[in-house]
């Protein structure tokens, strides 16, 4: 472990990498769903910062990841 960064920074990076992995899994598991008005891929947009348009604003969604021995078993988006 690099002593230049506090443990909380490492934990934050670990969580971000798991969210990125879950995003890749979700995009790979589902076909693209394109919003007819904006042309945005809805599945990919779930992991963005949000939107001013309510129909594509997912800023209140939560991602749950279940792991076993550091392997991702289940990803859920609620």
C-alpha positions as CSV (number, residue, x, y, z in Angstrom):
1,X,0.0,0.0,0.0
2,X,1.3,3.4,-1.0
3,X,1.8,5.6,2.2
4,X,1.1,8.8,0.3
5,X,-2.6,8.2,0.2
6,X,-4.8,7.6,3.3
7,X,-6.8,4.4,3.6
8,X,-10.0,6.2,2.8
9,X,-8.6,7.2,-0.6
10,X,-7.9,3.6,-1.4
11,X,-11.3,2.6,-0.2
12,X,-12.9,5.3,-2.4
13,X,-10.9,4.1,-5.4
14,X,-11.9,0.5,-4.8
15,X,-15.6,1.4,-4.6
16,X,-15.3,3.5,-7.8
17,X,-13.7,0.6,-9.6
18,X,-16.5,-1.7,-8.5
19,X,-19.1,0.7,-9.7
20,X,-17.3,1.0,-13.1
21,X,-17.2,-2.8,-13.3
22,X,-20.9,-3.1,-12.5
23,X,-21.6,-0.5,-15.2
24,X,-19.7,-2.5,-17.7
25,X,-21.6,-5.7,-16.7
26,X,-25.0,-4.0,-17.0
27,X,-24.1,-2.5,-20.4
28,X,-23.0,-5.9,-21.5
29,X,-26.0,-7.7,-20.1
30,X,-28.7,-5.5,-21.6
31,X,-29.3,-4.2,-25.1
32,X,-29.1,-0.5,-25.7
33,X,-32.3,1.4,-24.8
34,X,-32.2,4.7,-26.7
35,X,-34.4,7.5,-25.5
36,X,-36.4,8.7,-28.5
37,X,-36.2,12.4,-27.6
38,X,-32.6,12.7,-26.6
39,X,-30.9,9.8,-28.4
40,X,-29.2,8.9,-25.1
41,X,-28.4,5.2,-24.2
42,X,-30.5,4.9,-21.1
43,X,-28.6,1.9,-19.6
44,X,-25.2,3.7,-20.0
45,X,-26.7,7.0,-18.7
46,X,-27.6,5.4,-15.4
47,X,-24.0,5.8,-14.3
48,X,-23.7,9.4,-15.3
49,X,-24.1,12.5,-13.1
50,X,-27.8,13.0,-13.9
51,X,-29.8,15.1,-16.3
52,X,-32.1,18.1,-16.3
53,X,-34.7,15.8,-18.1
54,X,-36.6,13.7,-15.5
55,X,-37.1,10.7,-17.8
56,X,-33.3,10.2,-18.1
57,X,-32.2,11.5,-14.7
58,X,-31.0,8.6,-12.6
59,X,-29.2,10.4,-9.8
60,X,-31.2,8.7,-7.1
61,X,-30.4,5.1,-8.2
62,X,-28.3,2.9,-6.1
63,X,-25.9,0.2,-7.3
64,X,-25.6,-2.9,-5.1
65,X,-22.7,-5.4,-5.7
66,X,-22.5,-8.8,-4.1
67,X,-19.0,-10.3,-4.1
68,X,-17.5,-13.6,-3.0
69,X,-13.7,-13.8,-2.7
70,X,-13.3,-10.5,-4.6
71,X,-15.3,-11.8,-7.5
72,X,-18.5,-9.9,-8.5
73,X,-21.4,-12.4,-8.3
74,X,-24.5,-10.1,-8.6
75,X,-25.1,-6.5,-9.6
76,X,-28.4,-4.8,-8.9
77,X,-29.5,-1.3,-9.8
78,X,-32.3,0.0,-7.5
